Amino acid sequence: MKQFWTQFFTWWNGQTIGTRFFTWRKGQFVGEDEFGNRYYRYTQAEAIDSNVGAERRWVVYNGYADASKVPPGWRAWLCHNGDVPPSEETYKPHSWEKPYVPNMTGTTQAYRPQGSSLSAGRRPAATGDYVPWTPGE
C-alpha cells in the first residue's frame, strides 16, 4: 500500500502511476543498464516535434530518480543523439576508458580533495604565495 501512495504522489521514487500505466499500455521495452534502470520507447503516427520525430523515449529508474544514474550511451539514446540503443550495439570499451560512476555529490562517497573542510585529515599549511587584500592598497 505504501508503494502505491508513493507512486501516486511522488515522481522521484521510480515512476508515477501515470508513467506506469503509459509504459504498460504503449511502452516498448528497449533494454536495461547495469544499474537496473529500464528504457522504453513509443512511436506515434505523427511527429511530436520536428527535431525529435515521432518516437518518444524514457527511462524508469531503479529506485530514486537521479539523472546522473544514466550511463553515457543511454543518455545519448534518450536525447535522440543516436538511433541505436546501447542494448542493440556491440560496443566494446577501449582499454583507456574508465567504467561509468554516477554522480556521488551529496553522498558519503563524494570526492573531497585534500584541504576540503569535509575531508579527513589536516589542511596543508599555506605555501606563502597568498597575499591577502587590504583596503586602500
C-alpha positions as CSV (number, residue, x, y, z in Angstrom):
1,M,0.0,0.0,0.0
2,K,2.9,2.4,0.8
3,Q,4.3,1.8,-2.7
4,F,1.0,2.7,-4.3
5,W,0.8,6.0,-2.4
6,T,4.4,6.8,-3.1
7,Q,3.9,6.3,-6.8
8,F,0.7,8.2,-6.7
9,F,2.0,11.3,-5.0
10,T,5.8,11.4,-5.9
11,W,7.7,11.4,-9.1
12,W,11.2,10.9,-7.6
13,N,10.7,7.3,-6.4
14,G,10.9,5.3,-9.6
15,Q,7.8,6.0,-11.5
16,T,4.3,7.5,-11.0
17,I,1.1,5.7,-11.6
18,G,0.6,7.6,-14.8
19,T,4.0,6.6,-16.1
20,R,3.4,3.0,-15.0
21,F,0.1,2.9,-16.9
22,F,1.5,4.6,-20.1
23,T,4.5,2.2,-20.0
24,W,2.2,-0.8,-19.6
25,R,-0.1,0.3,-22.4
26,K,2.2,1.8,-25.0
27,G,5.8,1.3,-24.0
28,Q,8.1,-1.0,-25.9
29,F,11.0,-2.3,-23.7
30,V,14.3,-1.5,-25.2
31,G,16.9,-2.5,-22.6
32,E,18.3,-2.3,-19.1
33,D,21.5,-0.9,-17.9
34,E,23.9,-2.1,-15.2
35,F,22.1,-0.1,-12.5
36,G,18.7,-1.8,-13.2
37,N,17.2,1.3,-15.0
38,R,14.8,0.2,-17.7
39,Y,14.4,2.0,-21.0
40,Y,11.3,2.3,-23.2
41,R,10.1,3.8,-26.5
42,Y,6.9,4.5,-28.1
43,T,6.4,5.5,-31.8
44,Q,3.4,7.6,-32.7
45,A,2.0,8.0,-36.2
46,E,2.7,11.8,-36.2
47,A,5.8,13.6,-35.1
48,I,5.8,15.1,-31.6
49,D,8.5,17.6,-32.6
50,S,10.1,18.1,-35.9
51,N,13.6,18.0,-34.3
52,V,12.9,14.7,-32.5
53,G,10.4,12.9,-34.7
54,A,7.6,10.6,-33.8
55,E,9.5,8.5,-31.3
56,R,9.2,9.1,-27.5
57,R,11.9,7.7,-25.2
58,W,12.0,7.4,-21.5
59,V,13.7,5.7,-18.5
60,V,12.1,4.1,-15.5
61,Y,14.7,4.4,-12.7
62,N,15.6,1.6,-10.4
63,G,14.9,3.4,-7.1
64,Y,15.4,7.1,-6.6
65,A,15.1,9.1,-9.8
66,D,18.5,10.7,-10.4
67,A,19.6,11.6,-14.0
68,S,23.2,11.1,-13.1
69,K,22.4,7.3,-12.8
70,V,22.0,7.1,-16.6
71,P,25.2,5.9,-18.4
72,P,26.5,8.0,-21.3
73,G,25.4,5.6,-24.1
74,W,21.8,5.5,-22.8
75,R,21.8,9.3,-22.2
76,A,22.7,9.8,-25.9
77,W,19.9,7.5,-26.9
78,L,17.4,9.2,-24.7
79,C,18.3,12.6,-26.1
80,H,18.0,11.3,-29.7
81,N,21.7,11.7,-30.3
82,G,21.8,8.1,-31.5
83,D,19.2,5.9,-33.2
84,V,20.5,2.6,-32.0
85,P,20.1,1.9,-28.2
86,P,23.2,0.5,-26.4
87,S,21.4,-2.8,-25.8
88,E,21.5,-3.4,-29.6
89,E,25.1,-2.3,-30.1
90,T,28.2,-4.4,-30.0
91,Y,30.3,-1.7,-28.5
92,K,33.5,-2.8,-26.6
93,P,35.0,-0.2,-24.3
94,H,38.6,0.8,-25.0
95,S,41.3,-0.1,-22.5
96,W,41.8,3.6,-21.5
97,E,38.1,4.2,-20.7
98,K,37.1,4.2,-17.1
99,P,33.9,2.4,-16.0
100,Y,30.9,4.7,-15.5
101,V,30.3,6.0,-12.0
102,P,27.2,8.0,-11.1
103,N,27.5,11.5,-9.6
104,M,28.2,10.9,-5.9
105,T,27.8,14.6,-4.8
106,G,25.9,14.8,-1.6
107,T,26.7,11.2,-0.5
108,T,29.4,9.8,1.7
109,Q,31.3,8.7,-1.4
110,A,31.6,12.3,-2.7
111,Y,35.0,13.5,-3.8
112,R,36.7,15.6,-1.1
113,P,40.1,16.9,-2.1
114,Q,42.8,17.4,0.3
115,G,42.2,20.7,2.1
116,S,38.5,20.5,2.0
117,S,36.7,21.2,5.3
118,L,34.8,17.9,4.8
119,S,37.8,15.7,4.1
120,A,39.5,13.6,6.7
121,G,42.9,14.7,7.8
122,R,44.5,18.1,8.2
123,R,44.6,21.0,5.9
124,P,48.0,21.6,4.4
125,A,50.0,24.6,5.5
126,A,49.9,27.8,3.4
127,T,52.7,27.9,0.9
128,G,53.4,31.6,1.2
129,D,52.2,32.7,-2.2
130,Y,48.9,34.0,-0.8
131,V,48.8,37.8,-0.3
132,P,45.6,39.0,1.5
133,W,43.9,42.0,0.2
134,T,43.7,45.0,2.4
135,P,41.6,48.2,1.8
136,G,43.5,51.2,0.4
137,E,46.2,49.3,-1.4
